Amino acid sequence: MSIYLDNNATTKVADECVEAMLECLEAYGNPSSMHGLGQEAKRRLIGARSDVASLLKAQPQEMVFTSCGTESNHMAIFGAAALNPDKRHIVTSQVEHPSTLLLFDHLEKQGYRVTRLDVDGEGQLDMEAFEKALNDDTVLVSLMWANNETGVIFPVEKAASIAKSKGCLFHVDAVQACGKAKIDLSQVPADFLSLSGHKMHAPKGIGALYVRRGIRLPSLFFGHQERGRRGGTENLPGIVALGAACRLAMEEGHEARIAFLRERLEKGMLEAIPFARVNGGGAERVCNTSNISFGELVSEAILDRLDKAGLHASSGAACTAGGNEPSHVLLAMGLGKKAESSIRFSLSRYTTEDEIDRLLGILPGIVEEMTRRMQ
């Protein structure tokens, strides 16, 4: 039996999302068409937009459908820069997702100054340094809500409030937070928020960007769709699946159950392997993510043995997996060599207690054998 514990890379598509997609494929009209089949498609589009907005406590007209989290991030960042072309300074952190960090590298080559804030040993942001980094030339602050490798949550509400008091636009990458943490944009003064469907049981190829009402975001593609902000016929099957995923995420109780399983995993691991360490364990985290280092062992060797036993986890972000460099997130946290021994276990609503117990029954033996060989 295969056990999947890499849900921060992607998730199983929920049956509810598949059903919504199949219904939509049968009602195949174009939402821009005026005939009955087109208007049925438009009704589904409107309903899904409302579902996504409800998850975020936002307004439906504030949601723009995109292809993924990366596109949403780029649309927000490029858009913010275009709205204020005279400002050339951006503030972010050292531990953001590659989709934003690589874009900021590009913008630096275009003459922007980028301040990348440090984090402490638990992955937490220094809010005093954050406030000092903002100045009259700062066009945008872009921060994660929850880190994709450690699950550590940044104080987004406080950061957004500080940014707004300084006259800066604020973008939050909530790809790993949606469906795992409560998000209320009526309380968080963010201007932009990115999310991705395949991180929350919708299929790959669908995402969304929240754009605060009143911000006239420049067009990404020209056309009338998405209020002129992203032209092109909508990916309606993906959109209705994302709406279904958001309805699932609003169900009560699943976050507490996942958190219980995560705590069971960590407690059992630390008891069985005395030198194991939970990276970011002293910080507030989303319910499903556990990043554990195993002393001097090499994570790729552990993962290979787990994979052969039918247990699937990862050493970090899927976007950088396969490279030879250790995690930039863990290096920023000061782990040094231990960054190469770390494994990320990320759970979902479909993870079971039996699966966690099976992991706890197999991994300590693998670690013990590898440790013995090193001696």
C-alpha positions in Angstrom: 0.0 0.0 0.0 1.3 3.4 -1.0 1.3 6.2 1.6 1.5 9.8 0.3 3.0 12.4 2.6 4.1 15.0 0.1 0.9 17.1 0.0 2.7 20.5 0.0 4.0 19.5 -3.5 0.6 18.5 -4.7 -2.6 16.9 -3.4 -4.9 14.1 -4.5 -7.8 15.5 -6.4 -11.0 15.3 -4.3 -13.9 13.3 -5.5 -16.1 16.4 -5.1 -13.8 18.3 -7.5 -13.8 15.5 -10.1 -17.6 15.4 -10.0 -17.8 19.2 -10.4 -15.4 19.0 -13.4 -17.3 16.2 -15.1 -20.6 18.1 -14.8 -18.9 21.1 -16.3 -17.5 19.1 -19.2 -21.0 18.0 -20.0 -22.3 21.6 -19.8 -19.6 22.7 -22.2 -20.7 26.1 -23.2 -18.5 29.2 -23.3 -19.4 31.6 -20.4 -19.2 34.5 -22.8 -21.9 33.0 -25.1 -25.4 34.5 -24.8 -27.4 31.3 -25.5 -28.6 28.9 -22.8 -25.6 26.6 -22.8 -23.3 29.6 -22.4 -25.4 31.1 -19.6 -25.3 27.8 -17.7 -21.5 27.9 -18.0 -21.6 31.5 -16.7 -23.7 30.5 -13.8 -21.1 27.9 -12.8 -18.3 30.4 -13.2 -20.1 32.9 -10.9 -20.8 30.2 -8.3 -17.2 29.1 -8.2 -16.0 32.7 -7.9 -18.3 33.2 -4.9 -17.0 29.9 -3.3 -13.3 31.0 -3.6 -14.2 34.5 -2.2 -16.1 33.0 0.7 -13.0 30.9 1.8 -11.0 34.2 2.0 -13.8 36.4 3.4 -13.5 38.5 0.3 -15.9 39.8 -2.4 -16.4 37.7 -5.6 -15.4 40.6 -7.8 -12.0 40.7 -6.1 -11.1 37.3 -7.4 -9.1 36.7 -10.7 -8.7 33.2 -11.9 -5.2 32.2 -13.1 -3.4 29.0 -14.1 -1.4 28.5 -10.9 0.2 30.0 -7.8 3.2 31.1 -9.8 1.1 33.1 -12.3 -0.8 34.7 -9.4 2.5 35.7 -7.7 3.9 37.2 -10.9 0.6 38.9 -11.8 0.6 40.6 -8.4 4.2 41.6 -8.4 4.5 42.9 -12.0 1.1 44.6 -11.5 2.2 46.4 -8.3 5.4 47.6 -10.0 3.4 48.9 -13.0 1.0 50.8 -10.7 3.8 52.8 -9.1 6.6 53.0 -11.7 8.5 55.7 -9.8 9.1 53.5 -6.8 11.9 50.9 -7.1 12.2 49.1 -3.8 10.7 45.8 -2.8 10.7 44.0 0.6 10.5 40.3 1.0 12.1 37.5 3.0 14.9 35.0 2.5 12.6 32.0 2.7 10.0 32.8 0.0 9.0 30.3 -2.7 11.3 30.2 -5.8 8.5 31.6 -8.0 8.9 34.9 -6.2 12.6 34.9 -5.4 13.6 34.2 -9.0 11.3 37.0 -10.1 12.9 39.4 -7.6 16.3 38.4 -9.0 15.0 39.4 -12.4 13.7 42.7 -11.2 17.0 43.5 -9.6 18.6 43.3 -13.1 15.9 45.8 -14.2 17.1 48.3 -11.6 14.9 47.5 -8.6 16.4 47.2 -5.1 15.2 44.1 -3.2 15.5 43.8 0.6 15.4 40.1 1.6 14.8 39.9 5.4 16.4 37.3 7.6 14.5 34.8 9.7 15.6 33.3 13.1 16.3 29.7 13.9 12.6 28.9 14.0 11.9 30.5 10.7 10.2 33.5 12.2 10.4 37.0 10.8 12.1 39.9 12.7 9.2 42.4 12.7 11.4 45.3 14.0 13.8 44.7 11.0 10.8 44.5 8.7 9.4 47.9 9.8 12.9 49.5 9.4 13.2 48.1 5.9 10.2 50.1 4.6 10.8 53.5 3.1 9.2 56.1 0.8 10.6 54.2 -2.2 9.1 50.9 -1.3 6.5 49.9 -3.9 5.6 46.4 -2.6 6.0 44.0 0.3 5.7 40.4 -0.7 5.6 37.7 2.0 4.4 34.1 2.4 1.5 33.4 4.8 2.9 29.9 5.5 6.3 28.5 4.5 6.1 25.6 2.0 9.0 23.7 3.6 8.5 24.2 7.3 4.9 25.3 7.6 6.0 28.3 9.7 3.4 31.1 9.7 4.4 34.8 9.3 2.4 37.5 11.2 0.7 38.6 8.0 -2.0 40.7 9.6 0.6 42.8 11.5 3.0 43.0 8.5 0.2 44.1 6.2 -1.0 46.8 8.6 2.6 48.2 9.0 3.0 48.1 5.2 -0.3 50.0 4.6 0.7 52.6 7.3 3.8 53.3 5.2 1.9 53.6 1.9 3.2 50.3 0.5 1.2 47.7 -1.5 1.1 44.3 0.2 1.1 40.9 -1.5 0.8 37.6 0.4 1.6 34.2 -1.1 -1.0 32.1 0.6 -0.6 29.0 -1.6 0.4 26.8 1.5 -2.1 28.5 3.8 -5.4 28.1 2.0 -7.3 25.2 3.4 -4.9 24.8 6.3 -5.2 28.1 8.2 -8.1 30.6 8.7 -7.9 33.5 6.3 -10.0 36.5 6.7 -9.3 39.3 4.3 -11.8 41.5 6.0 -9.2 41.7 8.9 -6.0 41.5 6.9 -5.4 44.7 4.8 -3.6 42.8 1.9 -3.8 44.2 -1.6 -3.1 40.9 -3.3 -3.3 37.2 -2.3 -2.2 34.2 -4.3 -3.6 30.7 -4.1 -3.2 27.4 -6.1 -5.8 24.7 -6.6 -3.6 21.7 -6.7 -2.3 22.4 -3.1 -5.9 22.0 -1.8 -7.3 19.0 -3.7 -8.3 20.7 -6.9 -6.4 19.7 -10.1 -3.2 21.3 -11.4 -3.6 24.2 -13.8 -5.9 26.4 -11.8 -5.2 29.2 -9.3 -6.5 32.5 -8.2 -5.4 36.0 -7.3 -7.3 38.2 -4.9 -7.1 41.9 -5.9 -8.4 44.3 -3.3 -11.4 46.3 -4.6 -10.3 49.6 -5.9 -7.0 48.5 -7.3 -6.9 48.8 -11.1 -4.5 46.0 -11.8 -3.0 46.2 -15.4 -4.1 43.5 -17.8 -2.0 40.3 -17.9 -3.6 39.2 -21.2 -5.8 41.6 -23.1 -9.5 40.5 -23.4 -12.8 41.1 -21.7 -12.6 38.1 -19.3 -11.9 38.5 -15.6 -13.0 42.1 -15.8 -10.3 42.8 -18.4 -7.5 41.7 -16.1 -6.8 38.4 -17.7 -8.2 37.8 -21.1 -8.8 34.4 -22.6 -11.6 31.8 -22.3 -11.8 30.6 -18.8 -10.6 27.2 -17.7 -14.1 26.4 -16.5 -13.6 22.8 -15.4 -10.6 23.8 -13.3 -12.5 26.8 -11.9 -15.5 24.8 -10.7 -13.1 22.3 -9.2 -11.3 25.0 -7.3 -14.7 26.2 -6.1 -15.5 22.7 -4.8 -12.1 22.5 -3.1 -12.8 25.8 -1.3 -16.2 24.5 -0.1 -14.4 21.5 1.3 -11.8 23.7 3.0 -14.6 25.6 4.8 -15.8 22.4 6.5 -15.2 22.4 10.2 -12.9 20.0 12.0 -10.4 18.8 9.3 -7.6 21.2 10.4 -7.8 19.9 14.0 -7.7 16.3 12.8 -4.7 16.9 10.6 -2.9 18.8 13.4 -3.5 15.8 15.7 -1.9 13.5 13.2 1.0 15.8 12.7 1.6 15.9 16.5 1.4 12.1 16.6 4.0 11.9 13.8 6.4 14.3 15.6 6.0 12.9 19.0 6.6 9.3 17.8 9.6 10.4 15.7 11.3 12.3 18.5 10.8 9.5 21.0 12.2 6.9 18.6 15.1 9.0 17.2 16.7 11.1 20.0 18.8 13.2 17.6 15.9 14.1 15.3 14.8 17.8 15.4 11.6 19.5 14.2 12.7 22.5 12.1 10.4 25.4 13.0 8.9 23.4 15.8 8.9 26.4 18.2 7.0 28.6 15.9 3.3 28.8 14.9 2.8 26.5 11.9 0.0 25.3 9.6 -1.6 22.1 10.7 -0.2 19.7 8.1 3.6 20.3 7.8 6.5 18.7 9.7 10.1 19.3 8.6 12.5 17.0 10.5 16.3 16.8 10.4 18.1 13.5 11.1 21.5 14.4 12.4 24.3 13.8 9.9 22.3 11.4 7.7 21.6 12.4 4.1 17.9 13.0 3.4 18.0 11.7 -0.2 19.2 8.3 1.0 16.4 8.1 3.7 13.8 9.2 1.1 15.0 6.5 -1.3 14.5 3.8 1.3 11.1 5.2 2.3 10.1 5.3 -1.3 11.0 1.6 -1.8 8.8 0.9 1.3 5.9 2.7 -0.4 6.2 5.9 1.7 6.4 9.1 -0.3 7.8 12.3 1.2 10.3 14.9 0.1 13.3 16.9 1.1 11.7 20.3 0.3 10.0 22.3 -2.4 9.1 20.3 -5.5 10.1 23.3 -7.6 13.7 22.8 -6.5 13.8 19.1 -5.9 16.5 17.1 -7.7 19.1 19.9 -7.4 22.3 19.5 -5.4 21.8 22.6 -3.3 20.4 22.3 0.3 17.2 24.1 1.1 17.5 27.9 1.0 14.8 28.0 3.7 16.7 25.8 6.2 20.0 27.5 5.4 18.4 30.8 6.2 17.3 29.3 9.5 20.9 28.5 10.3 20.8 24.7 10.0 24.0 24.5 8.0 24.9 20.9 7.3 21.7 19.7 8.9 19.8 21.2 6.0 21.0 18.2 4.0 19.4 15.7 6.5 15.9 17.2 6.6 12.7 15.6 5.3 9.4 17.3 4.9 6.3 15.3 5.7 3.1 17.1 4.6 -0.3 15.7 5.4 -3.8 16.2 4.0 -7.4 15.5 4.9 -6.9 12.0 3.4 -4.0 11.1 5.7 -5.0 8.4 8.3 -3.7 7.4 11.7 -2.7 4.0 10.4 -0.5 5.7 7.8 1.3 7.7 10.4 1.7 4.6 12.5 3.2 2.8 9.5 5.7 5.6 9.0 6.6 5.4 12.6 7.1 1.7 12.3 9.4 1.9 9.3 11.5 5.1 9.5 13.2 4.6 12.8 14.6 1.3 11.6 15.9 2.9 8.4 17.6 5.7 10.5 19.1 3.2 12.9 20.5 1.1 10.1 22.0 4.1 8.3 23.5 5.5 11.5 25.1 2.1 12.3 26.7 2.1 8.8 28.2 5.5 9.4 30.0 4.4 12.6 
